[in-house]
Amino acid sequence: MISKNGEEYTVTLYKRQRQIVDYISQFIQRNGYSPTLREIGDAMELSSLATVHEHIERLIRKGVLKKTTGNNTRGLVVVDDRFGVGNQGVNLPVLGWITAGQAIEPYDRNNAFFQVSGQMLTGKKRAFILQVRGDGMKDEGVLNEDYLVIEEDVDIKDGDNVVVILENGVALLKKIFQEATRVRLESTGIATQPIYATRVQIQGKCVGVIRKF
């Protein structure tokens, strides 16, 4: 919610804009200052600084970001309090529900955030949360309504727990292993038959599980 001239209004952000704001906010919360255009570009995999600058200017015009005075390469401030700095951690957006054997569904609670310890994250990329629906991941040690802390595009190594999307759109939480012409996906919990796939979309690395009691 943005406040301007005493009035509040809702701003609509496109997917890439939301990703950039999330990253900037999380960077500030971890480091105490904003990232440079180059750091934003690296995190978003945008090689053109002009493109990054254009995104930033649009977010400033929308009132989500503002620049501090002076010639400061780290002079960005997040205005929208939905992305604000937490006192005890990093605020991550809850983006969707993950159910074993189904596609990821958008979260049904608008503007939901969850605060996590900054020590869980590398800070190199944007992070977000998926909430588990159902008991289909109990073999992975994950229960219904658990929260998965996911960090995008971090360096994935063999044996890492990742959220992957198969070609048929199914979402899974598995340990990943790279083979010559395919990947092998294994259960993180009990021993089951591995899944082999030639094409998967890695949503990110699972760096933590939050369980409410």
Beta strands, then each sheet from edge to edge (+ up, - down):
strand 1: 2-4
strand 2: 7-9
strand 3: 65-67
strand 4: 76-78
strand 5: 90-98
strand 6: 105-106
strand 7: 113-116
strand 8: 127-132
strand 9: 147-151
strand 10: 161-166
strand 11: 171-178
strand 12: 183-186
strand 13: 195-197
strand 14: 200-210
sheet 1: 1+ 2-
sheet 2: 3+ 4-
sheet 3: 6+ 5- 7+
sheet 4: 6+ 5- 8- 9+ 14- 10+ 11- 12+ 13-
end
